[in-house]
Amino acid sequence: MAAVRAAAPRYAQVARFFAGFCLLANGLYLAGGSIEGVGDAGDLVRYGAARWQRWLFGVPVSALGLWLWHGLSRRFMADVRLERQIAIALALSIAALAALGILLAP
């Protein structure tokens, strides 16, 4: 988000939306998964992490994601139109991250 803000301030709100989404999704995934011990939260249990540790990370990260989203809709809709370039850049970014994840997977 900071890199986009520095390089292309016009698209900072899009980056803020995406960063908020990632923080919220991952925080809820980790904190919520600790209830049933599924997914990565289940792996953390198997490696000895306590439930409170997963909640200690997941809850504040989720709150930070909501904080980034707070009041964003008014500015987002006023300042940024979803142009073709933004959509293409986001699609390429997601594809690159997915490819990186596949390449680095054990």
C-alpha positions as CSV (number, residue, x, y, z in Angstrom):
1,M,0.0,0.0,0.0
2,A,2.8,2.4,0.9
3,A,4.6,1.6,-2.4
4,V,1.5,2.3,-4.4
5,R,1.0,5.5,-2.5
6,A,4.5,6.6,-3.2
7,A,4.6,5.5,-6.9
8,A,1.1,6.3,-8.0
9,P,-0.9,8.3,-5.4
10,R,-3.9,8.3,-7.7
11,Y,-4.4,4.6,-7.0
12,A,-3.7,4.7,-3.3
13,Q,-7.4,4.1,-2.4
14,V,-7.4,0.9,-4.4
15,A,-4.3,-0.3,-2.6
16,R,-5.9,0.7,0.7
17,F,-9.0,-1.3,-0.1
18,F,-6.9,-4.4,-1.1
19,A,-4.7,-4.1,2.0
20,G,-7.7,-3.9,4.2
21,F,-9.3,-6.9,2.5
22,C,-6.1,-9.0,3.0
23,L,-5.8,-8.1,6.6
24,L,-9.4,-8.7,7.4
25,A,-9.6,-12.0,5.5
26,N,-6.3,-13.4,6.9
27,G,-7.0,-12.3,10.5
28,L,-10.5,-13.8,10.5
29,Y,-9.1,-17.0,8.8
30,L,-6.5,-17.5,11.5
31,A,-8.7,-16.5,14.5
32,G,-11.7,-18.3,13.2
33,G,-9.8,-21.4,12.2
34,S,-8.5,-21.7,15.7
35,I,-12.0,-22.6,16.9
36,E,-12.1,-25.9,14.9
37,G,-8.4,-26.3,14.3
38,V,-8.8,-26.2,10.5
39,G,-6.5,-24.9,7.8
40,D,-3.3,-23.1,8.8
41,A,-4.7,-22.6,12.3
42,G,-4.8,-26.4,12.7
43,D,-1.2,-26.6,11.5
44,L,-0.2,-24.1,14.1
45,V,-1.9,-26.2,16.8
46,R,0.0,-29.3,15.6
47,Y,3.2,-27.3,16.0
48,G,2.3,-26.2,19.5
49,A,0.8,-22.7,19.1
50,A,-1.8,-21.9,21.8
51,R,-5.3,-20.7,20.8
52,W,-4.7,-17.3,22.6
53,Q,-1.6,-16.7,20.3
54,R,-3.7,-17.1,17.2
55,W,-6.4,-14.8,18.6
56,L,-3.7,-12.4,19.7
57,F,-2.6,-12.1,16.1
58,G,-6.0,-12.6,14.3
59,V,-8.2,-10.1,16.1
60,P,-5.9,-7.0,15.9
61,V,-5.1,-7.8,12.2
62,S,-8.8,-8.0,11.4
63,A,-9.4,-4.7,13.3
64,L,-6.6,-3.1,11.3
65,G,-8.3,-4.3,8.1
66,L,-11.6,-2.7,9.2
67,W,-9.8,0.5,10.2
68,L,-8.3,0.7,6.7
69,W,-11.8,0.3,5.2
70,H,-13.4,2.8,7.6
71,G,-14.7,5.8,5.6
72,L,-13.1,4.4,2.4
73,S,-16.3,4.2,0.4
74,R,-16.9,7.9,0.3
75,R,-13.4,8.7,-0.8
76,F,-13.1,5.6,-3.0
77,M,-16.2,6.4,-5.0
78,A,-15.3,10.1,-5.3
79,D,-11.6,9.8,-6.1
80,V,-11.1,6.7,-8.2
81,R,-12.9,5.3,-11.2
82,L,-12.2,1.7,-11.9
83,E,-10.4,2.2,-15.1
84,R,-9.2,-0.6,-17.4
85,Q,-5.6,0.0,-16.3
86,I,-6.4,-0.5,-12.6
87,A,-8.4,-3.7,-13.4
88,I,-5.5,-5.1,-15.5
89,A,-2.9,-4.2,-12.9
90,L,-4.9,-5.9,-10.1
91,A,-5.4,-9.0,-12.2
92,L,-1.7,-9.2,-13.1
93,S,-0.8,-8.6,-9.4
94,I,-3.1,-11.4,-8.3
95,A,-1.8,-13.8,-11.0
96,A,1.9,-13.0,-10.1
97,L,1.2,-13.6,-6.4
98,A,-0.6,-16.9,-7.2
99,A,2.3,-18.0,-9.4
100,L,4.8,-17.0,-6.7
101,G,2.9,-19.0,-4.2
102,I,2.9,-22.1,-6.5
103,L,6.6,-21.8,-7.2
104,L,7.5,-21.4,-3.5
105,A,5.2,-24.2,-2.3
106,P,7.0,-27.2,-0.8
